[in-house]
Amino acid sequence: MKAKKYILGIALIGLIGSGCTNTWDEHYAQNASTVNNMEISIVNESLTDYLAQESSLSNMYQLFSETGMVEQLLAKEQMYTILAVESSIAAGDDPIYTAQTYISDASISPSNLEDGQRLLMWSGKYLNISKTDGENNTSSIQFNNATVTRVVKLTNGYLYLLDQAINAPRSMYEIIENLGDDYSIFREMILSRNVLTFDRDASKVVGVDNTGNTVYDSVFTVRAPYFEKVKFDIMSENLSATMLIPSNDVINNALSVARKNLENWNMTRADSILENWIFQSAFFNKIYDKASFESNEDLTSVFSKQWRTTVQKVDLDNPISMSNGVAYHVTEMKIPTNVLIYRLKELFRNYEYLSADDKDTYFKTTNLSFNKISETDEANCAGWAALGFPTIYYRVLYFNLTDPDNQIYTLDYTPFRGETVGTRYVATPYKVPPGTYTLTMGFRQKKTLGAIAVSIIKNGEEIPVATLSQSVLNNASAYHYDRGGGGYPEGIDEAVAQGFKNKSKYDRDGGAVGTVTIPGDEASEIMIRLSGSGSNLSEAALYHWCLRPTADCY
């Protein structure tokens, strides 16, 4: 929660301030500190006057002046710690943030600095303090990456001169907030999921309106519950994280290619699923350097999304430092095939809707004759209609052996999807993209099915998958309809949350036949070849097939 971070910061200032209430004379008497063998200078001037007069600090004073820091320092009239570089300083793309990084409301002498301490600056960032004590009462002091060369005690605080500009990167959340218009899509994907809550306790009462309602000088807290659910607080400085940042052009191109692929495959996918993958794949709870990307084929995001380093393109030579990790720009992005396709699954019962010509086209058989499409004794499995999960009726496609004495058959089945257009049932063959899939199937468990060898045929090439033995098909419930295993239909968990009880057997992938890699560069039609044989074979009783993309279907 963003507000909480700043409350902690204020508390730390109080602690630091309480340790700095002694007078300069008391500090100096306790420990006549020197820095790099140079004594601390004491000048009877204010910090702003000193900065204005020192020619070596003219660039620093100009930065403070142009960003309004001098005006604020004068208005607050308190003690400060100011850091400064005696050389030119780059203001970067946010001069105010740069200037605020060098000013703190806590006035601390060198003798009160401790190794490992942190100092909160006006930018809201903490600087890490490193202090090494040497011989002859000398010390080496660093703020983040910058080493102190000398210290000046002025009337309203301390000025620490540094050997280089401070590296004080923004946090992940600050980087997201400050992304430019070229990154607005990614930025809004994150920020739109934040929750803004009115903090009554932190808000100050300023009066009562003419209706008698209390009027507040309102304070709001910002939270990111979407990320908190996966235990990844993007507002926390305690993260050690990696973030990938795609530009609008990268995102739009990835979405365009994905939609074109889906159109070519005659498939659809909700835009929200594609868009969600883009930002859900961008956050990791480890810091990954260039070597990590080059030595790991897959990285897994905090949302369990797969980032294949050999496919996606990231600018690894220009990392963006964050106070809580590292970020990289994505230069090219591909929405994976296994995101575009959740699974392909159809029932063999759709045979009954085909015309005679289509039956010959999609079901090419040898030694099989159609028998019936029948509901079994186990007539149905109740669904959850409110979320689009209808009751399932287990209708099975039966073929008999044309020649009962020849206990061998083949079925070359071309996977298709069908829809009713007017009064016609129109079948369209699936175009299956290349990649690796898990093939699962379901049958009516019977002792008359024999053994079934399963293979995939593409462009005339036969790819054996596995053989399901007579014993397995007779006895293994995994292949009984689609209830025996594999994944679930997409979105089923929401139905479960509402009270659905049948998840374990409802519309599953079914029994695993094996893993198959479909070759090629483009999506195309395939055939599933079933070759039956065996001493007890007398029929085929077919329920469904399913192809689920694996991690290697990317």
GIGI-V252540 format. One record per residue. N is the residue number from 1. RES is the residue in one small letter. PHI is phi as a letter, one per 40 degrees, with the letter a starting at -180 (* if undefined). D_CENTER is the distance of its C-alpha to the mean C-alpha in whole Angstrom. Layout:
n->N res->RES phi->PHI d_center->D_CENTER
n->N res->RES phi->PHI d_center->D_CENTER
//
This chain:
n->1 res->m phi->* d_center->19
n->2 res->k phi->c d_center->20
n->3 res->a phi->c d_center->24
n->4 res->k phi->c d_center->24
n->5 res->k phi->c d_center->23
n->6 res->y phi->c d_center->26
n->7 res->i phi->c d_center->29
n->8 res->l phi->c d_center->28
n->9 res->g phi->c d_center->29
n->10 res->i phi->c d_center->32
n->11 res->a phi->c d_center->33
n->12 res->l phi->c d_center->33
n->13 res->i phi->d d_center->35
n->14 res->g phi->c d_center->37
n->15 res->l phi->c d_center->38
n->16 res->i phi->c d_center->38
n->17 res->g phi->c d_center->40
n->18 res->s phi->c d_center->42
n->19 res->g phi->c d_center->43
n->20 res->c phi->b d_center->44
n->21 res->t phi->c d_center->47
n->22 res->n phi->c d_center->50
n->23 res->t phi->c d_center->52
n->24 res->w phi->d d_center->51
n->25 res->d phi->c d_center->55
n->26 res->e phi->c d_center->54
n->27 res->h phi->c d_center->51
n->28 res->y phi->c d_center->53
n->29 res->a phi->c d_center->55
n->30 res->q phi->c d_center->53
n->31 res->n phi->a d_center->51
n->32 res->a phi->c d_center->53
n->33 res->s phi->c d_center->49
n->34 res->t phi->b d_center->49
n->35 res->v phi->b d_center->46
n->36 res->n phi->f d_center->46
n->37 res->n phi->g d_center->50
n->38 res->m phi->b d_center->50
n->39 res->e phi->c d_center->52
n->40 res->i phi->c d_center->50
n->41 res->s phi->c d_center->52
n->42 res->i phi->b d_center->53
n->43 res->v phi->b d_center->53
n->44 res->n phi->c d_center->55
n->45 res->e phi->a d_center->53
n->46 res->s phi->c d_center->50
n->47 res->l phi->d d_center->46
n->48 res->t phi->c d_center->46
n->49 res->d phi->c d_center->50
n->50 res->y phi->c d_center->49
n->51 res->l phi->c d_center->46
n->52 res->a phi->c d_center->48
n->53 res->q phi->c d_center->51
n->54 res->e phi->c d_center->50
n->55 res->s phi->c d_center->49
n->56 res->s phi->c d_center->47
n->57 res->l phi->b d_center->44
n->58 res->s phi->c d_center->45
n->59 res->n phi->c d_center->42
n->60 res->m phi->c d_center->40
n->61 res->y phi->c d_center->42
n->62 res->q phi->c d_center->42
n->63 res->l phi->c d_center->38
n->64 res->f phi->c d_center->39
n->65 res->s phi->c d_center->41
n->66 res->e phi->c d_center->39
n->67 res->t phi->c d_center->36
n->68 res->g phi->g d_center->38
n->69 res->m phi->c d_center->38
n->70 res->v phi->c d_center->42
n->71 res->e phi->c d_center->43
n->72 res->q phi->c d_center->40
n->73 res->l phi->c d_center->42
n->74 res->l phi->c d_center->45
n->75 res->a phi->c d_center->44
n->76 res->k phi->c d_center->43
n->77 res->e phi->f d_center->46
n->78 res->q phi->a d_center->45
n->79 res->m phi->c d_center->44
n->80 res->y phi->b d_center->41
n->81 res->t phi->b d_center->40
n->82 res->i phi->b d_center->39
n->83 res->l phi->b d_center->38
n->84 res->a phi->a d_center->39
n->85 res->v phi->b d_center->39
n->86 res->e phi->c d_center->42
n->87 res->s phi->a d_center->41
n->88 res->s phi->c d_center->39
n->89 res->i phi->b d_center->36
n->90 res->a phi->c d_center->33
n->91 res->a phi->c d_center->32
n->92 res->g phi->g d_center->29
n->93 res->d phi->c d_center->27
n->94 res->d phi->a d_center->27
n->95 res->p phi->d d_center->31
n->96 res->i phi->c d_center->31
n->97 res->y phi->c d_center->28
n->98 res->t phi->c d_center->30
n->99 res->a phi->c d_center->33
n->100 res->q phi->c d_center->32
n->101 res->t phi->c d_center->30
n->102 res->y phi->b d_center->34
n->103 res->i phi->b d_center->35
n->104 res->s phi->b d_center->35
n->105 res->d phi->c d_center->37
n->106 res->a phi->c d_center->38
n->107 res->s phi->c d_center->41
n->108 res->i phi->b d_center->41
n->109 res->s phi->c d_center->44
n->110 res->p phi->d d_center->44
n->111 res->s phi->c d_center->45
n->112 res->n phi->c d_center->43
n->113 res->l phi->c d_center->40
n->114 res->e phi->b d_center->38
n->115 res->d phi->c d_center->36
n->116 res->g phi->g d_center->33
n->117 res->q phi->c d_center->33
n->118 res->r phi->b d_center->31
n->119 res->l phi->b d_center->32
n->120 res->l phi->c d_center->30
n->121 res->m phi->b d_center->31
n->122 res->w phi->c d_center->31
n->123 res->s phi->c d_center->28
n->124 res->g phi->g d_center->26
n->125 res->k phi->c d_center->25
n->126 res->y phi->c d_center->27
n->127 res->l phi->b d_center->29
n->128 res->n phi->c d_center->29
n->129 res->i phi->b d_center->33
n->130 res->s phi->b d_center->35
n->131 res->k phi->b d_center->38
n->132 res->t phi->b d_center->41
n->133 res->d phi->c d_center->44
n->134 res->g phi->b d_center->47
n->135 res->e phi->c d_center->51
n->136 res->n phi->f d_center->53
n->137 res->n phi->g d_center->51
n->138 res->t phi->b d_center->48
n->139 res->s phi->a d_center->45
n->140 res->s phi->b d_center->42
n->141 res->i phi->b d_center->39
n->142 res->q phi->b d_center->36
n->143 res->f phi->b d_center->33
n->144 res->n phi->f d_center->30
n->145 res->n phi->c d_center->31
n->146 res->a phi->c d_center->34
n->147 res->t phi->c d_center->37
n->148 res->v phi->c d_center->40
n->149 res->t phi->b d_center->43
n->150 res->r phi->a d_center->45
n->151 res->v phi->b d_center->46
n->152 res->v phi->b d_center->48
n->153 res->k phi->c d_center->49
n->154 res->l phi->b d_center->49
n->155 res->t phi->c d_center->51
n->156 res->n phi->b d_center->47
n->157 res->g phi->i d_center->45
n->158 res->y phi->b d_center->44
n->159 res->l phi->b d_center->43
n->160 res->y phi->b d_center->41
n->161 res->l phi->c d_center->42
n->162 res->l phi->b d_center->39
n->163 res->d phi->c d_center->39
n->164 res->q phi->a d_center->36
n->165 res->a phi->c d_center->33
n->166 res->i phi->c d_center->31
n->167 res->n phi->c d_center->27
n->168 res->a phi->b d_center->25
n->169 res->p phi->c d_center->22
n->170 res->r phi->c d_center->20
n->171 res->s phi->c d_center->17
n->172 res->m phi->d d_center->13
n->173 res->y phi->c d_center->14
n->174 res->e phi->c d_center->17
n->175 res->i phi->c d_center->16
n->176 res->i phi->c d_center->14
n->177 res->e phi->d d_center->17
n->178 res->n phi->c d_center->19
n->179 res->l phi->c d_center->17
n->180 res->g phi->c d_center->20
n->181 res->d phi->c d_center->21
n->182 res->d phi->c d_center->20
n->183 res->y phi->b d_center->16
n->184 res->s phi->c d_center->17
n->185 res->i phi->c d_center->15
n->186 res->f phi->c d_center->11
n->187 res->r phi->d d_center->13
n->188 res->e phi->c d_center->14
n->189 res->m phi->d d_center->11
n->190 res->i phi->c d_center->10
n->191 res->l phi->c d_center->14
n->192 res->s phi->c d_center->15
n->193 res->r phi->c d_center->13
n->194 res->n phi->c d_center->15
n->195 res->v phi->b d_center->19
n->196 res->l phi->b d_center->22
n->197 res->t phi->b d_center->25
n->198 res->f phi->c d_center->28
n->199 res->d phi->c d_center->29
n->200 res->r phi->c d_center->33
n->201 res->d phi->c d_center->34
n->202 res->a phi->c d_center->33
n->203 res->s phi->c d_center->34
n->204 res->k phi->c d_center->38
n->205 res->v phi->c d_center->41
n->206 res->v phi->b d_center->42
n->207 res->g phi->i d_center->45
n->208 res->v phi->b d_center->45
n->209 res->d phi->c d_center->45
n->210 res->n phi->c d_center->48
n->211 res->t phi->b d_center->47
n->212 res->g phi->g d_center->47
n->213 res->n phi->c d_center->43
n->214 res->t phi->c d_center->42
n->215 res->v phi->b d_center->40
n->216 res->y phi->b d_center->38
n->217 res->d phi->c d_center->36
n->218 res->s phi->c d_center->33
n->219 res->v phi->b d_center->30
n->220 res->f phi->b d_center->27
n->221 res->t phi->b d_center->24
n->222 res->v phi->b d_center->20
n->223 res->r phi->b d_center->17
n->224 res->a phi->b d_center->14
n->225 res->p phi->c d_center->14
n->226 res->y phi->d d_center->11
n->227 res->f phi->c d_center->9
n->228 res->e phi->c d_center->13
n->229 res->k phi->c d_center->12
n->230 res->v phi->b d_center->10
n->231 res->k phi->f d_center->12
n->232 res->f phi->b d_center->10
n->233 res->d phi->c d_center->13
n->234 res->i phi->c d_center->12
n->235 res->m phi->c d_center->15
n->236 res->s phi->c d_center->17
n->237 res->e phi->c d_center->19
n->238 res->n phi->c d_center->18
n->239 res->l phi->c d_center->15
n->240 res->s phi->b d_center->15
n->241 res->a phi->b d_center->11
n->242 res->t phi->b d_center->10
n->243 res->m phi->b d_center->9
n->244 res->l phi->b d_center->9
n->245 res->i phi->b d_center->11
n->246 res->p phi->c d_center->12
n->247 res->s phi->c d_center->15
n->248 res->n phi->d d_center->17
n->249 res->d phi->c d_center->19
n->250 res->v phi->c d_center->16
n->251 res->i phi->c d_center->14
n->252 res->n phi->c d_center->18
n->253 res->n phi->c d_center->19
n->254 res->a phi->c d_center->16
n->255 res->l phi->c d_center->17
n->256 res->s phi->c d_center->20
n->257 res->v phi->c d_center->20
n->258 res->a phi->c d_center->18
n->259 res->r phi->c d_center->21
n->260 res->k phi->c d_center->24
n->261 res->n phi->c d_center->23
n->262 res->l phi->c d_center->23
n->263 res->e phi->c d_center->26
n->264 res->n phi->c d_center->27
n->265 res->w phi->c d_center->27
n->266 res->n phi->f d_center->28
n->267 res->m phi->b d_center->25
n->268 res->t phi->b d_center->23
n->269 res->r phi->a d_center->19
n->270 res->a phi->c d_center->18
n->271 res->d phi->d d_center->17
n->272 res->s phi->c d_center->14
n->273 res->i phi->c d_center->13
n->274 res->l phi->c d_center->12
n->275 res->e phi->c d_center->11
n->276 res->n phi->c d_center->8
n->277 res->w phi->c d_center->7
n->278 res->i phi->d d_center->7
n->279 res->f phi->c d_center->5
n->280 res->q phi->c d_center->3
n->281 res->s phi->c d_center->3
n->282 res->a phi->b d_center->4
n->283 res->f phi->b d_center->4
n->284 res->f phi->b d_center->7
n->285 res->n phi->c d_center->10
n->286 res->k phi->b d_center->12
n->287 res->i phi->c d_center->14
n->288 res->y phi->b d_center->14
n->289 res->d phi->c d_center->17
n->290 res->k phi->d d_center->19
n->291 res->a phi->c d_center->20
n->292 res->s phi->c d_center->17
n->293 res->f phi->c d_center->16
n->294 res->e phi->c d_center->19
n->295 res->s phi->b d_center->20
n->296 res->n phi->b d_center->17
n->297 res->e phi->c d_center->17
n->298 res->d phi->b d_center->13
n->299 res->l phi->b d_center->11
n->300 res->t phi->b d_center->8
n->301 res->s phi->c d_center->5
n->302 res->v phi->c d_center->6
n->303 res->f phi->c d_center->5
n->304 res->s phi->g d_center->7
n->305 res->k phi->c d_center->6
n->306 res->q phi->c d_center->9
n->307 res->w phi->b d_center->9
n->308 res->r phi->c d_center->13
n->309 res->t phi->c d_center->15
n->310 res->t phi->c d_center->18
n->311 res->v phi->b d_center->17
n->312 res->q phi->c d_center->14
n->313 res->k phi->b d_center->16
n->314 res->v phi->b d_center->15
n->315 res->d phi->c d_center->18
n->316 res->l phi->c d_center->18
n->317 res->d phi->c d_center->22
n->318 res->n phi->b d_center->21
n->319 res->p phi->c d_center->18
n->320 res->i phi->b d_center->18
n->321 res->s phi->c d_center->19
n->322 res->m phi->b d_center->17
n->323 res->s phi->c d_center->19
n->324 res->n phi->b d_center->16
n->325 res->g phi->i d_center->15
n->326 res->v phi->a d_center->15
n->327 res->a phi->b d_center->13
n->328 res->y phi->b d_center->14
n->329 res->h phi->c d_center->14
n->330 res->v phi->c d_center->13
n->331 res->t phi->c d_center->17
n->332 res->e phi->a d_center->16
n->333 res->m phi->b d_center->14
n->334 res->k phi->b d_center->14
n->335 res->i phi->c d_center->13
n->336 res->p phi->c d_center->14
n->337 res->t phi->d d_center->17
n->338 res->n phi->c d_center->16
n->339 res->v phi->c d_center->13
n->340 res->l phi->c d_center->16
n->341 res->i phi->b d_center->19
n->342 res->y phi->c d_center->18
n->343 res->r phi->a d_center->22
n->344 res->l phi->b d_center->25
n->345 res->k phi->a d_center->28
n->346 res->e phi->a d_center->31
n->347 res->l phi->b d_center->34
n->348 res->f phi->c d_center->38
n->349 res->r phi->c d_center->40
n->350 res->n phi->c d_center->39
n->351 res->y phi->d d_center->42
n->352 res->e phi->c d_center->44
n->353 res->y phi->c d_center->43
n->354 res->l phi->c d_center->43
n->355 res->s phi->c d_center->47
n->356 res->a phi->c d_center->49
n->357 res->d phi->c d_center->48
n->358 res->d phi->c d_center->44
n->359 res->k phi->c d_center->45
n->360 res->d phi->c d_center->47
n->361 res->t phi->c d_center->44
n->362 res->y phi->c d_center->41
n->363 res->f phi->b d_center->43
n->364 res->k phi->c d_center->45
n->365 res->t phi->b d_center->47
n->366 res->t phi->b d_center->50
n->367 res->n phi->g d_center->52
n->368 res->l phi->b d_center->50
n->369 res->s phi->b d_center->52
n->370 res->f phi->d d_center->50
n->371 res->n phi->b d_center->51
n->372 res->k phi->a d_center->49
n->373 res->i phi->b d_center->46
n->374 res->s phi->b d_center->46
n->375 res->e phi->c d_center->44
n->376 res->t phi->c d_center->45
n->377 res->d phi->c d_center->46
n->378 res->e phi->c d_center->42
n->379 res->a phi->c d_center->42
n->380 res->n phi->a d_center->39
n->381 res->c phi->b d_center->36
n->382 res->a phi->c d_center->35
n->383 res->g phi->b d_center->32
n->384 res->w phi->a d_center->30
n->385 res->a phi->d d_center->31
n->386 res->a phi->d d_center->30
n->387 res->l phi->b d_center->26
n->388 res->g phi->g d_center->28
n->389 res->f phi->b d_center->28
n->390 res->p phi->c d_center->32
n->391 res->t phi->c d_center->35
n->392 res->i phi->c d_center->35
n->393 res->y phi->b d_center->38
n->394 res->y phi->c d_center->39
n->395 res->r phi->c d_center->41
n->396 res->v phi->b d_center->42
n->397 res->l phi->c d_center->43
n->398 res->y phi->b d_center->46
n->399 res->f phi->b d_center->48
n->400 res->n phi->b d_center->51
n->401 res->l phi->c d_center->53
n->402 res->t phi->c d_center->55
n->403 res->d phi->b d_center->57
n->404 res->p phi->d d_center->57
n->405 res->d phi->c d_center->59
n->406 res->n phi->b d_center->56
n->407 res->q phi->c d_center->53
n->408 res->i phi->a d_center->51
n->409 res->y phi->a d_center->49
n->410 res->t phi->b d_center->46
n->411 res->l phi->b d_center->43
n->412 res->d phi->b d_center->41
n->413 res->y phi->b d_center->39
n->414 res->t phi->c d_center->37
n->415 res->p phi->d d_center->34
n->416 res->f phi->a d_center->34
n->417 res->r phi->b d_center->33
n->418 res->g phi->b d_center->35
n->419 res->e phi->a d_center->36
n->420 res->t phi->c d_center->39
n->421 res->v phi->b d_center->40
n->422 res->g phi->g d_center->43
n->423 res->t phi->b d_center->45
n->424 res->r phi->b d_center->44
n->425 res->y phi->c d_center->41
n->426 res->v phi->b d_center->39
n->427 res->a phi->b d_center->38
n->428 res->t phi->b d_center->35
n->429 res->p phi->c d_center->34
n->430 res->y phi->c d_center->31
n->431 res->k phi->b d_center->29
n->432 res->v phi->c d_center->27
n->433 res->p phi->c d_center->25
n->434 res->p phi->c d_center->25
n->435 res->g phi->i d_center->23
n->436 res->t phi->b d_center->23
n->437 res->y phi->b d_center->24
n->438 res->t phi->c d_center->25
n->439 res->l phi->c d_center->28
n->440 res->t phi->b d_center->29
n->441 res->m phi->a d_center->33
n->442 res->g phi->a d_center->35
n->443 res->f phi->b d_center->39
n->444 res->r phi->c d_center->41
n->445 res->q phi->c d_center->42
n->446 res->k phi->a d_center->46
n->447 res->k phi->c d_center->48
n->448 res->t phi->b d_center->49
n->449 res->l phi->c d_center->46
n->450 res->g phi->g d_center->47
n->451 res->a phi->b d_center->44
n->452 res->i phi->b d_center->42
n->453 res->a phi->c d_center->41
n->454 res->v phi->b d_center->37
n->455 res->s phi->a d_center->36
n->456 res->i phi->b d_center->35
n->457 res->i phi->b d_center->36
n->458 res->k phi->b d_center->35
n->459 res->n phi->f d_center->38
n->460 res->g phi->g d_center->40
n->461 res->e phi->c d_center->38
n->462 res->e phi->c d_center->38
n->463 res->i phi->b d_center->36
n->464 res->p phi->c d_center->37
n->465 res->v phi->b d_center->34
n->466 res->a phi->a d_center->36
n->467 res->t phi->b d_center->39
n->468 res->l phi->c d_center->39
n->469 res->s phi->c d_center->43
n->470 res->q phi->d d_center->45
n->471 res->s phi->c d_center->45
n->472 res->v phi->c d_center->41
n->473 res->l phi->c d_center->41
n->474 res->n phi->c d_center->44
n->475 res->n phi->b d_center->43
n->476 res->a phi->c d_center->39
n->477 res->s phi->c d_center->37
n->478 res->a phi->d d_center->34
n->479 res->y phi->b d_center->36
n->480 res->h phi->c d_center->37
n->481 res->y phi->f d_center->36
n->482 res->d phi->b d_center->32
n->483 res->r phi->c d_center->32
n->484 res->g phi->c d_center->32
n->485 res->g phi->i d_center->28
n->486 res->g phi->g d_center->25
n->487 res->g phi->c d_center->22
n->488 res->y phi->b d_center->22
n->489 res->p phi->c d_center->22
n->490 res->e phi->c d_center->19
n->491 res->g phi->g d_center->19
n->492 res->i phi->c d_center->22
n->493 res->d phi->c d_center->20
n->494 res->e phi->c d_center->21
n->495 res->a phi->c d_center->24
n->496 res->v phi->c d_center->25
n->497 res->a phi->c d_center->24
n->498 res->q phi->c d_center->27
n->499 res->g phi->h d_center->29
n->500 res->f phi->c d_center->29
n->501 res->k phi->b d_center->31
n->502 res->n phi->b d_center->31
n->503 res->k phi->d d_center->27
n->504 res->s phi->c d_center->28
n->505 res->k phi->b d_center->31
n->506 res->y phi->c d_center->29
n->507 res->d phi->f d_center->28
n->508 res->r phi->c d_center->27
n->509 res->d phi->c d_center->26
n->510 res->g phi->h d_center->30
n->511 res->g phi->c d_center->31
n->512 res->a phi->c d_center->30
n->513 res->v phi->c d_center->32
n->514 res->g phi->i d_center->30
n->515 res->t phi->b d_center->27
n->516 res->v phi->b d_center->28
n->517 res->t phi->b d_center->27
n->518 res->i phi->c d_center->28
n->519 res->p phi->c d_center->30
n->520 res->g phi->h d_center->30
n->521 res->d phi->b d_center->28
n->522 res->e phi->b d_center->28
n->523 res->a phi->c d_center->28
n->524 res->s phi->a d_center->31
n->525 res->e phi->c d_center->33
n->526 res->i phi->b d_center->34
n->527 res->m phi->b d_center->36
n->528 res->i phi->b d_center->36
n->529 res->r phi->c d_center->39
n->530 res->l phi->b d_center->41
n->531 res->s phi->b d_center->44
n->532 res->g phi->c d_center->46
n->533 res->s phi->a d_center->48
n->534 res->g phi->h d_center->50
n->535 res->s phi->c d_center->53
n->536 res->n phi->b d_center->52
n->537 res->l phi->c d_center->51
n->538 res->s phi->a d_center->52
n->539 res->e phi->a d_center->49
n->540 res->a phi->b d_center->45
n->541 res->a phi->b d_center->43
n->542 res->l phi->b d_center->40
n->543 res->y phi->b d_center->37
n->544 res->h phi->a d_center->34
n->545 res->w phi->b d_center->32
n->546 res->c phi->a d_center->28
n->547 res->l phi->b d_center->26
n->548 res->r phi->b d_center->22
n->549 res->p phi->c d_center->20
n->550 res->t phi->c d_center->19
n->551 res->a phi->c d_center->16
n->552 res->d phi->c d_center->19
n->553 res->c phi->b d_center->19
n->554 res->y phi->b d_center->17
//
